[in-house]
Amino acid sequence: MKILIVSGTFWPENNPRSFRTTELARELTRLGHAVTVLIPQSSESRADFVAQNPVEFKSYVRVPERRRFLGISLIDRIIFRLLNQFLSYPALPNMNRVIKAVATEGGYDLMITIAVPHAIHWAVGKLYSEGKRIAKTWIADCGDPFMLAESGNYRAPAYFAGLEKRWCRQCDYITVPTEASKDGYYPEFRDKIRVIPQGFDFSEVQRASYVPHQVPTFAYSGVFIPGKRDLRPVLEYLLETKSAFELHVYTRQEEMFAPYRDALQGKLFLHSYIPRLELLEKLSTMDFLLNLENGVAIQTPSKLIDYALTGRPILSLDSSRLDTEKLDAFLRGDYTHQYRVENLEQYDIRNVARKFLELTEK
């Protein structure tokens, strides 16, 4: 089968959509399919990946994520945030670049477009509305919804509804990671939705030998959203209780927690992101792992799958309504109320790839 995957990110980038694209490309190639991946142009060398996985890469030039507008850091951030919120910058200008790149393609049995960014779906939707079909089956894969649910700190403006509905009309299937995710899409298109969770190659995961620590030692990995997925209420409570612990945080937002690191005096350790497999091995040495809930039912962090693969208990907390009794119990080594990821095998990339391929048979 001839397959085209269009995405905004790929290995070695370290984010859920990169994992989605990379794992699918690798597994579909392993199954003997001819896979082409269309992604933004990058200085990263993928020679090692291609040596092990005969994937063909094509690219388009992406508008930079960040740019200087007035040369003043704070004002630049404010301007960028407003442009992103109200004009979907840089996604919207990237839409035209994706259109040009995809318009030259054709003759595929299957095309999978992966969002975010949703501009990838918008671009292909426009081509299809003009009669340019790229593949016999088009699957639009969505990690998070764009229009009908609050994603991050704001709702998408209503004037983007036309772009969203156009690609929903044109695609054959919409794939989402969880059953609850369906509620994030327009009702008239929900008959196209199929649930296909995030997938990983389980054989790659290496666990370290776990040895209980003298003081409770736990970790969190990922981004924070102030007021929602927010670590600060947890840290404030830990400051009050004077509990003995070690908390290791892997994030790109280290500056947000620098004051807590100083106040906690050797109990809070801040780390930059590291490659996923290296991270999982480190997490497998912890007494337990911390998950901060989104507060949005239709979004489920893919980190929960990774946490489950480490074999360590998961403490899942809503930071807006902190369950201090549960937190105290974990600090005592009582994991009775740990979060459990059900049916872990559904996240095996072999099962995930099979679900995508089955959609071409219908």
Secondary structure, DSSP 8 states (H G I E B T S, - for coil): -EEEEE-S--TTS-SHHHHHHHHHHHHHHHTT-EEEEEEE--S---HHHHHHS--EEEEE----S---SSS-HHHHHHHHHHHHHHH-TTHHHHHHHHHHHHHT---EEEEEEEESSTHHHHHHHHHHHTT---EEEEEEEESS-SSSS-BTTB---GGGHHHHHHHHHH-SEEEESSGGGGGGS-GGGGGGEEE----B-GGG---------SS-EEEEES---TTSS-SHHHHHHHHHHT---EEEEE-S-GGGGHHHHHHHTSSEEEE----HHHHHHHHTTSSEEEEE--S-TT---THHHHHHHHT--EEEE-TTS--HHHHHHHHTT--TT-B--S-GGGGBHHHHHHHHHHGGG-
